[in-house]
Amino acid sequence: MEVSEKKAKQIPSTSILQGSDDDAQFYCIPCEQEGHCVQAHGYCQNCAEYLCETCYRSHRKPAPCRNHVLLDSSKMPKSQKYQRSHPVAHDLVEPCPKHQGEIIKYYCHDHAFFGCSPCITINHRACKADYIPDVSENFVASQEYTNLLHSLKTLCNSCKEIAVTTKENKREIKKRTKDLREKIVKFRQDINHTLDKWEMELNQQVEHIFGKESSKAESVETECIEASTEVQKMQNDIETLHESSKLNELFIKVKKNENNLKKYAALIDQMQEKNTVSDVTFEPNLAIERMLLEETSLGWLILQQDGGSKCLSTTAKEQPYKHHKEPAMERKQQNLAKQAGGQNTNTKKVSDKESVSQKQQTIMTEVKGQKNSGTDVYANITATQSGKIKVKTEKDSKNC
């Protein structure tokens, strides 16, 4: 143990009986530090301390003190100038956790260890160790202590800045939460608006189609009533002539109305042909139906990071409901088979400009984001750390 060399200084009155140098009595400094007053028996030049007989005998047993120069009672200095000037350290009160009754007094630089005298003697003989009161005298003037104060001040300022930033971040969190919710609501409203528009268009087509059907039915009904009236009148006239035995008039009446009978027969045939209702059915958009069965979210929340982006939504693409896909595909195949077989279903096409399959393909393409109309259901809401919001398309969402 390399103990700091102590210069001989004057010891305070607690370690010496005042008087002339020849009459002065010296006491053991190690014992005095432990609260005992024992008369000195020798002196250590290296430590600049007076030692009692017990301390004198054991002083050079530890390896760090093995080469110290000891002076016995006949050779030890008798002047007060050889005593140390600092008082006994009364603030060393922390007990040693390993040795009962011992106080921590030493610091081992090699292991950054605080210990009592037995700790240093037994386990840190070859280490660089200092007696704490020796090194604490100038510690407050050291660069280490200055750096410590500077670091503590910096940490305090950083904590204050973090507190201020946290308050700003809390306000920003509320703002971004509101913005994101508004984006989600607007996206949902856009979808609702589009669906309402498509529903209205289909309803208008239904009204148009069955409006014609209703007009046709009313026309048939009117023609039927008129024809029925004329035929009934002809029948009544003939029966009246027959009952009155006016056979000549009956013959003339029948011959004159032969053409009318043929006309009414043809009219009835026409009414029978028109007296039908077109078989108009609704075929759901398979792309939208499949999307509703497979998709699990309106979009995804993407966290922008320095190293890339990270998907925060746990429901995104989580579980595609594959068992629901089969009925939709089976129904589509059945419809295609009916069309290929040339079966006449009297079905009204949804649009005159494009077939049902073309319409479905167009909508499917729009759903996949290849025709971005601003209400693309694959558009993702993205929040960046700077607070900027952008829309992430299907092409970018593949990384999600």
C-alpha positions, 0 to 999 in steps of 0.5 A: 500500500502506497501511503501518502508521505506526511510532512512533519507538522505541529500537532494540535493540543489534543495530541500533545500536553502543552509546555516546552518541547522537553516537557511535552508529552506525545500520544499515539495518533492512530489510537487518538483517531479511535477515541483513545488517549495512549502515550506515544512509544515511537515515531514513524518518519514515513507517516509522520505519526507518533505511535503507542507501543502496540501500534509501534510493534505492529506498524511494519507488519502490513506490506505497505508499511514494511519499509517505513522508518520507525524511531523508538522513544529514545530517538523519536522527535521531542518537538511539537513541529513534528506533529500533524496540524490537522485535527482528528477527522470526526466525520468518519462515521460510516461503519465497515460492512465486513468488520464489526466495530470498524469505521471506513477510513481508507480508499483503494484507488486500484479497486475504487474500494472504501474500507477499514484498516483490516480491509486494507491490511488483509485484502489490499496490501499491494494496492495504492490506498490513501487515508481518507483525511489525508486526501480529503483536505485538497479534494475540493480544490481538485479538478475532479471535484470541479468536474463533478460540480460542472457535471451536476450543474449540467445534469440539473440544466438538462433535467430542466430542459427535459421538463420544458420539452416534456410539456411541449411534447404533451401538447404536441401529443394532443395535437397529433392525436387530434390530427390523426383522428381527424385523418382517420375520420376523414378517410372513413367519411371519404369511404362512406361518401364513395359507397353512398354515391355507388349505392345511389347510382345503383338505386337510380338504375333500379328505379329506371329499370323497374320504372320501365317494367311498371310502365309496361305493366300498366300499359298491358293492363290498360290494353287488356281492359280495352280488349276485354271490353270490346270482346265482351261487347261482341260476345253480348251482341252475338248472344242477343241475336242468337237468343232472338233468332235473328240468324241473318243479322247474326251471320252478318255480324259474325262475318264482319267481326272475323277480322276484329277477332283475329286482331284481338287474338293477336293483341292478346298474344302481344300482351301475354309476351309483354306481361312478364317481369325482367329477372334483374339480380344484384351481383356484389362487387367481388373485389370489395367483397374480398377486401372486406373479408380479408382486410382487418383495418382501415389503414396502418400507423407508421412510425418514422425512424432514422433507420426506416419505418416501423408498423405500429398497427398489430391488426394490419394484415394479421389474419386474412379470412381465407375460409370466406374467400371460397364462396365469393370465388365459387359464385363468380365461377357460377356466373361466368359459367352461366354466361358461357352457356348462353343462358338467357337470364334477362339480366340488365347490365350495370353499365352500358359502357363496360361489362361487369368483369371490366367494372370489377377489374377497374375497381380492384385496380383502384382498391390496390392503389394503382389508380390513386383517386385520393380515397384509396383504401390502401392509403396509410396514415403516417406520423413522423417524429417532426409532426408531419403527416403523410399518406403512405401508399400500397407500394410503400406499405409492403415494408409494413 
